[in-house]
Amino acid sequence: MIRTRRFSARISTALGLALVSFLHESAVSADQVCPLNVTRDAAVPEFLGTSYRPVSLQACAEDSCAEGCGEISATPSFCESLMTRPTLLGDWWGSRTHLAESGFSFNVSTTQYFQGVVSGGLNNTSRYGGRNDLFMNVDGEKAGLWKGLFVTMHAESRYGESVLRDTGSMLPANLALALPQPTGTVTSLTGVKIMQFLSEDMLIFAGKINTFDDFHQPITGAGATNGFMNTALMVNPVLIRTVPYSTFGAGFAMLQNLEPVFSMAVFDTNDNPTTSGFDTFFDDGVSIVSSLTLPTEWMDLPGHQGLIGTYSTGTYTNLSPSVYFQPGTGVVVASPPKEGSWSMGYSFDQSFYVAPDDPKKRWGVFGTLGIADDNPSPVHWFASTGLAGTSPIAGRSSDTFGAGYYYTGVSGALKDLAPVLLPLGDEQGVELYYNVAVTPWFHVTPDVQFIDPFRERVDESVLLGIRGKIEF
């Protein structure tokens, strides 16, 4: 109880300071935009969820050329300066435009992290790590194949160290450094997704699916390298048992304005982010995932209401690891395997402000709820909420911010494994970040987290970190 009161006091202080600062800045007009700035929508992840959207149909308004250059497509033009172009290398000396006209477009980025546990946790230490991401989109019609065909590929590298096992927390405090594996240096192809549009309102897909790339909750900046860092504020943890990160699968999606409204997919239960997966192809059952997302217009402002349900026929224990859940050192007990697992989740977001010159620039509130079986899922229930979106500071419309709180209800079966040897409780935390767009292609993000970990014998931890991302 004492630890809970101390943690609650820290939460109240942090959120109070954030709210005072936010309300102060909100009083300043957010409509002043430098005409020489390229205003890329950083509040919405640049690739997250776009695997459902053909490259040729992505809104050109997301990137605009400097004054005097005129309108441009998804590729930057030669007339842009180093400080205003969307990417560091610009048009790749004409190659980017030529490739896009031939049906091939690329998003290449590198992201560096320096993060430390300054108080509590298992170890007071700081660590440096990074990751590289390469996305390639193929427009089948432009490439000389047929209309409606699109292919999305995601290759990623992870290197260096992280504080994932220094906090004592159940969920990774920096999910980006847990993908595609939490330690070591690795490069892998985690997504090769083939899509065929049957109409403007329906598509089918199949391949090796990076399921995290398809997760999209507006406002939060959800995505591996743009918004929150903590797993709990990037994906609903009740899904971690039944939804693999990178695996074979197939499904369909119903669309509205090129955004998925209803989808259903069947996945291999085996998670294969660093292997081909052919040697374990569907040898442990299937995971069925269905989601419904409805756009809303409360108070004439955009929002969404979403439901997701999953069921897996695979065999697990409540200690079965994944990229989202690493039991870590100190867990020496075992649990019997169990067949079958399920989960249900709810999410919402509601904008409170939308920029009149760019409807994609907005800020508002978001929230997530979830429940899953008590065994073999390590998370029985979950709740989170927060405030996030485009910065309201005048002249900083390309910056984004976020303040979020989460509570993870650890499964009773996991708590009962070894209550004397390894006493476990629930986990909660707060994260605050501010993403500064130094240039359209270079972002720096200070981040602070307060975590009350699920290990009862570990003190609440305070993490300070900074992230730098360059888009090439």
C-alpha positions as CSV (number, residue, x, y, z in Angstrom):
1,M,0.0,0.0,0.0
2,I,2.8,2.4,0.8
3,R,4.5,1.7,-2.6
4,T,1.1,2.2,-4.3
5,R,0.6,5.5,-2.6
6,R,4.1,6.7,-3.5
7,F,3.6,5.7,-7.1
8,S,0.2,7.4,-7.3
9,A,1.8,10.6,-5.9
10,R,4.4,10.4,-8.7
11,I,1.8,9.9,-11.3
12,S,-0.4,12.7,-10.0
13,T,2.6,15.1,-10.0
14,A,3.8,14.1,-13.5
15,L,0.4,14.3,-15.0
16,G,-0.4,17.5,-13.2
17,L,2.8,19.2,-14.5
18,A,2.0,17.9,-18.0
19,L,-1.6,19.1,-17.9
20,V,-0.6,22.6,-16.7
21,S,2.1,22.9,-19.4
22,F,-0.3,21.6,-22.1
23,L,-3.1,24.0,-21.1
24,H,-0.7,26.8,-21.1
25,E,0.6,26.0,-24.6
26,S,-3.0,25.4,-25.9
27,A,-3.8,29.0,-25.2
28,V,-1.3,29.8,-28.0
29,S,-2.7,29.5,-31.6
30,A,-1.7,26.4,-33.4
31,D,-2.6,27.7,-36.8
32,Q,0.7,29.5,-37.6
33,V,2.6,27.3,-40.0
34,C,5.8,28.4,-41.6
35,P,5.2,28.3,-45.4
36,L,8.6,26.9,-46.0
37,N,8.1,23.9,-43.8
38,V,7.1,20.5,-45.2
39,T,4.3,19.5,-42.8
40,R,4.4,15.7,-42.7
41,D,1.7,14.2,-40.4
42,A,3.8,12.8,-37.6
43,A,0.8,12.3,-35.4
44,V,-0.3,9.4,-37.6
45,P,2.4,6.8,-38.0
46,E,3.9,7.1,-41.5
47,F,3.5,3.5,-42.4
48,L,1.4,1.9,-39.7
49,G,-1.9,0.8,-41.3
50,T,-0.9,1.9,-44.8
51,S,-0.4,-1.6,-45.9
52,Y,-4.2,-1.5,-46.5
53,R,-3.8,1.6,-48.7
54,P,-2.3,1.5,-52.2
55,V,0.8,3.7,-52.5
56,S,-0.7,5.4,-55.5
57,L,-3.8,6.3,-53.5
58,Q,-2.0,7.7,-50.4
59,A,-3.0,11.3,-49.8
60,C,-0.4,13.7,-51.4
61,A,-1.4,16.2,-48.9
62,E,0.6,14.4,-46.3
63,D,3.7,16.0,-47.8
64,S,3.8,19.4,-49.5
65,C,6.8,21.0,-51.2
66,A,8.3,24.3,-50.2
67,E,6.7,27.4,-51.5
68,G,7.6,27.9,-55.1
69,C,8.1,24.2,-55.8
70,G,4.4,23.4,-56.4
71,E,2.6,20.2,-55.5
72,I,4.6,17.0,-55.4
73,S,3.8,13.3,-55.2
74,A,5.0,10.9,-52.5
75,T,8.6,11.6,-53.7
76,P,10.5,14.8,-53.0
77,S,11.6,17.1,-55.8
78,F,15.0,18.6,-56.6
79,C,13.9,22.1,-55.7
80,E,13.6,21.3,-52.0
81,S,16.3,22.4,-49.6
82,L,18.0,20.1,-47.1
83,M,15.9,21.6,-44.3
84,T,12.5,21.3,-45.9
85,R,12.7,18.0,-47.9
86,P,10.7,15.1,-46.4
87,T,13.7,12.8,-46.4
88,L,17.5,13.3,-45.9
89,L,18.5,12.1,-49.3
90,G,15.6,13.7,-51.2
91,D,14.8,12.2,-54.5
92,W,17.9,10.0,-54.5
93,W,19.2,12.0,-57.5
94,G,16.1,11.2,-59.5
95,S,16.0,7.5,-58.7
96,R,13.1,7.8,-56.3
97,T,10.8,9.4,-58.8
98,H,11.8,6.9,-61.5
99,L,11.2,3.9,-59.2
100,A,7.8,5.3,-58.0
101,E,6.7,5.7,-61.6
102,S,7.6,2.1,-62.2
103,G,5.6,1.0,-59.1
104,F,8.3,0.8,-56.4
105,S,8.4,3.1,-53.4
106,F,10.6,3.0,-50.4
107,N,10.7,4.2,-46.8
108,V,14.1,3.9,-45.1
109,S,14.8,5.1,-41.6
110,T,17.2,4.6,-38.7
111,T,16.3,5.2,-35.1
112,Q,18.7,5.5,-32.1
113,Y,17.8,5.2,-28.4
114,F,19.6,6.1,-25.2
115,Q,17.6,5.2,-22.2
116,G,18.3,4.7,-18.5
117,V,16.8,3.5,-15.3
118,V,17.6,6.4,-12.9
119,S,15.7,5.1,-9.9
120,G,14.3,1.8,-8.7
121,G,14.0,-1.2,-11.0
122,L,16.4,-4.1,-11.0
123,N,19.5,-2.1,-12.1
124,N,20.2,1.6,-12.2
125,T,21.9,1.8,-15.6
126,S,21.7,3.3,-19.0
127,R,22.0,1.6,-22.4
128,Y,22.2,2.5,-26.1
129,G,20.6,0.6,-28.9
130,G,19.1,1.2,-32.4
131,R,17.1,-0.2,-35.2
132,N,16.8,0.3,-39.0
133,D,13.6,-0.1,-41.0
134,L,13.1,-0.6,-44.7
135,F,9.6,-0.7,-46.2
136,M,9.0,-1.3,-49.9
137,N,5.6,-1.0,-51.6
138,V,5.0,-2.4,-55.0
139,D,2.1,-1.1,-57.1
140,G,1.3,-4.1,-59.4
141,E,-0.3,-2.1,-62.1
142,K,2.6,0.4,-62.4
143,A,5.1,-2.5,-62.3
144,G,3.5,-4.1,-65.4
145,L,1.4,-6.7,-63.6
146,W,-2.3,-6.1,-63.0
147,K,-4.6,-3.5,-61.4
148,G,-5.4,-3.7,-57.8
149,L,-2.3,-5.8,-56.8
150,F,0.0,-4.4,-54.1
151,V,2.9,-5.9,-52.2
152,T,4.3,-4.6,-48.9
153,M,7.6,-5.7,-47.5
154,H,9.2,-4.8,-44.2
155,A,12.9,-5.6,-43.4
156,E,14.2,-4.5,-40.0
157,S,17.5,-4.6,-38.0
158,R,18.0,-4.4,-34.3
159,Y,21.3,-3.9,-32.5
160,G,22.9,-2.6,-29.3
161,E,21.5,-2.9,-25.8
162,S,18.3,-1.9,-24.0
163,V,16.9,-1.5,-20.5
164,L,14.2,-4.1,-21.1
165,R,15.4,-6.4,-18.3
166,D,16.6,-3.6,-16.0
167,T,13.1,-2.2,-15.1
168,G,11.7,-5.4,-13.6
169,S,8.5,-4.8,-15.6
170,M,6.4,-7.4,-17.3
171,L,6.0,-5.5,-20.6
172,P,9.0,-4.1,-22.5
173,A,9.5,-0.4,-21.7
174,N,10.9,0.1,-25.2
175,L,9.0,-2.1,-27.7
176,A,11.1,-0.9,-30.7
177,L,14.2,-2.6,-29.2
178,A,12.3,-5.8,-28.6
179,L,11.6,-6.2,-32.3
180,P,12.3,-8.5,-34.0
181,Q,14.1,-10.0,-31.0
182,P,14.9,-8.4,-27.6
183,T,18.7,-9.0,-27.6
184,G,21.7,-9.1,-29.9
185,T,22.1,-7.9,-33.4
186,V,19.8,-9.3,-36.0
187,T,18.4,-8.4,-39.4
188,S,15.3,-10.1,-40.8
189,L,12.4,-9.8,-43.2
190,T,9.4,-9.8,-41.0
191,G,6.7,-8.9,-43.5
192,V,5.9,-9.8,-47.1
193,K,2.2,-9.1,-47.6
194,I,0.4,-9.5,-50.9
195,M,-2.9,-7.6,-51.3
196,Q,-5.4,-7.7,-54.1
197,F,-8.2,-5.1,-54.2
198,L,-11.4,-6.6,-55.4
199,S,-13.1,-3.2,-55.4
200,E,-12.5,0.1,-53.7
201,D,-14.3,-1.3,-50.6
202,M,-12.7,-4.8,-50.3
203,L,-9.4,-6.4,-50.5
204,I,-7.9,-9.8,-49.7
205,F,-4.4,-10.4,-48.4
206,A,-1.9,-13.3,-47.7
207,G,1.8,-13.8,-47.0
208,K,4.1,-13.5,-44.1
209,I,2.3,-10.8,-42.1
210,N,3.9,-8.3,-39.7
211,T,0.8,-7.9,-37.6
212,F,2.2,-5.0,-35.6
213,D,2.5,-3.0,-38.9
214,D,-1.2,-3.3,-39.3
215,F,-2.1,-2.0,-35.9
216,H,-3.3,1.6,-36.0
217,Q,-4.9,3.7,-33.4
218,P,-5.1,7.4,-34.5
219,I,-3.8,10.2,-32.3
220,T,-1.5,8.0,-30.1
221,G,1.3,8.0,-32.6
222,A,1.1,4.2,-32.3
223,G,4.1,2.7,-34.1
224,A,7.5,1.4,-33.4
225,T,9.4,4.7,-33.8
226,N,7.2,7.7,-33.6
227,G,5.0,7.9,-30.5
228,F,5.0,6.1,-27.2
229,M,7.8,3.7,-26.4
230,N,6.2,1.4,-23.8
231,T,4.5,-1.7,-25.1
232,A,1.4,-1.1,-23.0
233,L,0.7,2.2,-24.9
234,M,1.4,0.8,-28.3
235,V,-0.6,-2.4,-28.5
236,N,-3.3,-4.0,-26.3
237,P,-1.4,-6.5,-24.1
238,V,-4.4,-8.9,-23.9
239,L,-3.6,-9.8,-27.5
240,I,0.0,-10.9,-26.9
241,R,-0.8,-14.6,-26.4
242,T,-3.0,-15.1,-29.4
243,V,-1.5,-12.7,-32.1
244,P,2.1,-13.5,-33.2
245,Y,4.3,-10.6,-34.3
246,S,5.5,-12.1,-37.6
247,T,3.8,-15.1,-39.1
248,F,2.0,-16.6,-42.1
249,G,-1.6,-15.7,-42.6
250,A,-4.4,-14.7,-44.9
251,G,-7.6,-12.7,-44.7
252,F,-9.8,-9.9,-46.0
253,A,-10.7,-6.4,-45.1
254,M,-13.8,-4.2,-45.8
255,L,-12.8,-0.6,-46.4
256,Q,-14.4,2.8,-46.1
257,N,-12.4,5.7,-47.7
258,L,-9.5,3.2,-48.1
259,E,-9.4,2.6,-44.3
260,P,-10.2,-0.9,-42.9
261,V,-13.6,-1.0,-41.2
262,F,-14.0,-4.7,-40.7
263,S,-11.4,-7.4,-41.2
264,M,-10.8,-11.1,-40.4
265,A,-7.7,-13.1,-40.7
266,V,-6.3,-16.5,-39.9
267,F,-2.7,-16.8,-38.7
268,D,-0.2,-19.5,-38.0
269,T,0.3,-19.5,-34.2
270,N,4.1,-19.8,-34.6
271,D,5.9,-16.5,-34.3
272,N,8.8,-16.5,-36.8
273,P,10.3,-12.9,-37.0
274,T,13.9,-14.1,-37.5
275,T,13.2,-17.4,-39.5
276,S,11.4,-18.3,-42.6
277,G,8.7,-20.3,-40.7
278,F,8.3,-23.0,-43.3
279,D,9.6,-25.7,-41.0
280,T,6.8,-25.0,-38.5
281,F,4.1,-24.0,-41.0
282,F,0.8,-24.2,-39.1
283,D,2.0,-27.2,-37.0
284,D,0.4,-25.8,-33.8
285,G,-3.0,-24.7,-34.8
286,V,-4.3,-21.3,-35.9
287,S,-5.2,-17.9,-34.5
288,I,-8.3,-16.2,-35.8
289,V,-8.4,-12.4,-35.5
290,S,-11.4,-10.2,-36.3
291,S,-11.7,-6.5,-35.8
292,L,-14.3,-3.8,-36.3
293,T,-13.5,0.0,-36.5
294,L,-16.2,2.6,-36.9
295,P,-15.5,6.2,-37.6
296,T,-17.4,8.8,-35.5
297,E,-18.1,12.5,-35.7
298,W,-19.0,13.5,-32.2
299,M,-19.1,17.3,-31.8
300,D,-18.3,17.4,-35.5
301,L,-14.8,16.2,-34.7
302,P,-13.4,12.9,-35.9
303,G,-12.9,9.8,-33.8
304,H,-13.1,6.0,-33.8
305,Q,-14.7,3.2,-31.9
306,G,-13.0,-0.2,-32.3
307,L,-13.6,-3.8,-31.2
308,I,-11.2,-6.8,-31.7
309,G,-11.6,-10.5,-30.8
310,T,-9.1,-13.3,-31.1
311,Y,-9.1,-17.1,-30.6
312,S,-6.2,-19.4,-30.9
313,T,-6.1,-23.2,-31.0
314,G,-2.4,-23.3,-30.2
315,T,-0.8,-24.9,-27.1
316,Y,0.9,-22.5,-24.7
317,T,2.0,-22.0,-21.1
318,N,1.5,-18.7,-19.3
319,L,5.3,-18.2,-19.5
320,S,5.6,-18.8,-23.2
321,P,7.8,-15.9,-24.4
322,S,7.1,-13.6,-27.4
323,V,8.5,-10.3,-28.5
324,Y,5.9,-8.6,-26.4
325,F,6.5,-10.7,-23.2
326,Q,9.8,-11.9,-22.0
327,P,9.7,-13.5,-18.5
328,G,13.4,-12.7,-18.1
329,T,15.9,-13.8,-15.6
330,G,14.7,-14.9,-12.1
331,V,11.7,-16.8,-13.4
332,V,12.7,-20.4,-12.6
333,V,9.2,-22.0,-12.2
334,A,7.4,-23.9,-14.9
335,S,3.7,-24.1,-15.7
336,P,1.8,-26.9,-17.5
337,P,0.9,-26.3,-21.2
338,K,-2.7,-25.6,-22.1
339,E,-4.5,-25.7,-25.4
340,G,-6.5,-22.7,-26.6
341,S,-6.6,-19.0,-25.7
342,W,-8.9,-16.0,-26.4
343,S,-9.0,-12.3,-26.0
344,M,-11.3,-9.3,-26.5
345,G,-10.4,-5.6,-26.8
346,Y,-12.0,-2.2,-27.2
347,S,-10.4,1.0,-28.2
348,F,-11.5,4.6,-28.9
349,D,-10.0,7.9,-29.9
350,Q,-11.7,11.3,-30.0
351,S,-10.2,14.5,-31.4
352,F,-10.7,17.7,-29.5
353,Y,-8.9,19.9,-32.0
354,V,-8.3,19.6,-35.8
355,A,-6.2,22.0,-37.7
356,P,-8.3,23.9,-40.3
357,D,-5.6,23.7,-42.9
358,D,-4.8,20.0,-42.4
359,P,-7.4,17.6,-41.0
360,K,-4.7,15.0,-40.2
361,K,-3.1,17.3,-37.7
362,R,-5.1,16.9,-34.5
363,W,-5.0,16.2,-30.8
364,G,-7.4,14.4,-28.5
365,V,-7.9,11.6,-26.1
366,F,-7.6,7.8,-26.5
367,G,-8.3,4.7,-24.5
368,T,-8.1,0.9,-24.6
369,L,-9.7,-1.9,-22.6
370,G,-9.1,-5.6,-22.9
371,I,-9.8,-9.0,-21.3
372,A,-8.4,-12.4,-21.9
373,D,-8.4,-15.9,-20.4
374,D,-6.6,-16.3,-17.1
375,N,-4.4,-19.1,-18.4
376,P,-2.4,-19.4,-20.6
377,S,-2.6,-15.6,-21.2
378,P,-0.2,-13.7,-18.9
379,V,-2.5,-10.7,-19.0
380,H,-6.0,-11.2,-17.7
381,W,-7.3,-7.6,-18.2
382,F,-5.9,-4.2,-19.3
383,A,-6.9,-0.5,-19.4
384,S,-5.2,2.6,-20.7
385,T,-6.0,6.2,-21.4
386,G,-4.2,9.3,-22.5
387,L,-3.9,12.6,-24.3
388,A,-1.8,12.8,-27.5
389,G,-1.5,14.2,-31.0
390,T,-0.1,17.1,-32.9
391,S,1.6,19.8,-30.8
392,P,-0.6,22.9,-30.1
393,I,2.5,25.1,-29.9
394,A,2.5,27.9,-32.5
395,G,4.9,27.1,-35.4
396,R,5.5,23.5,-34.2
397,S,2.7,21.8,-36.1
398,S,5.0,18.9,-37.2
399,D,5.8,18.1,-33.5
400,T,3.8,15.5,-31.6
401,F,3.2,14.8,-27.9
402,G,1.7,12.1,-25.7
403,A,0.8,11.5,-22.1
404,G,-0.6,8.1,-21.2
405,Y,-1.4,5.9,-18.2
406,Y,-1.9,2.1,-18.2
407,Y,-2.9,-0.7,-15.8
408,T,-2.1,-4.3,-16.5
409,G,-4.0,-7.0,-14.6
410,V,-1.6,-9.9,-14.4
411,S,-3.3,-13.3,-14.7
412,G,-4.1,-15.1,-11.5
413,A,-2.5,-18.3,-12.8
414,L,0.8,-16.5,-13.3
415,K,0.6,-14.9,-9.8
416,D,0.0,-18.4,-8.3
417,L,3.0,-20.1,-9.9
418,A,5.4,-19.3,-7.0
419,P,3.8,-16.8,-4.6
420,V,6.6,-17.2,-2.0
421,L,9.6,-17.6,-4.3
422,L,8.5,-15.0,-6.9
423,P,5.6,-12.9,-5.6
424,L,3.8,-11.1,-8.5
425,G,1.2,-8.4,-8.6
426,D,-0.4,-6.1,-11.2
427,E,1.6,-3.5,-13.2
428,Q,0.9,0.1,-13.9
429,G,2.8,3.0,-15.5
430,V,2.8,6.5,-16.9
431,E,4.7,7.7,-20.0
432,L,5.3,11.3,-21.3
433,Y,7.0,12.2,-24.6
434,Y,7.5,15.1,-26.9
435,N,8.5,14.5,-30.5
436,V,10.5,17.4,-31.9
437,A,10.6,17.7,-35.7
438,V,14.0,19.3,-36.1
439,T,13.5,18.9,-39.8
440,P,10.8,16.9,-41.7
441,W,13.3,14.0,-41.9
442,F,14.9,14.3,-38.4
443,H,13.0,13.9,-35.2
444,V,14.2,13.9,-31.6
445,T,12.0,12.7,-28.8
446,P,12.7,13.1,-25.0
447,D,10.7,10.5,-23.0
448,V,10.1,9.8,-19.3
449,Q,8.4,6.7,-17.8
450,F,7.2,5.8,-14.3
451,I,6.6,2.1,-13.9
452,D,5.3,0.2,-10.9
453,P,6.4,-3.3,-12.0
454,F,4.6,-6.6,-11.5
455,R,7.4,-8.0,-9.4
456,E,6.5,-7.2,-5.8
457,R,10.1,-7.1,-4.6
458,V,11.2,-4.6,-7.2
459,D,10.7,-0.9,-6.5
460,E,8.9,1.4,-8.9
461,S,11.3,2.5,-11.6
462,V,11.9,5.9,-13.3
463,L,13.2,5.8,-16.9
464,L,14.6,8.7,-18.8
465,G,15.3,8.4,-22.5
466,I,15.9,10.1,-25.8
467,R,15.1,8.9,-29.3
468,G,16.5,10.2,-32.6
469,K,15.1,9.2,-36.0
470,I,16.3,9.9,-39.5
471,E,14.3,9.2,-42.6
472,F,16.4,8.6,-45.7
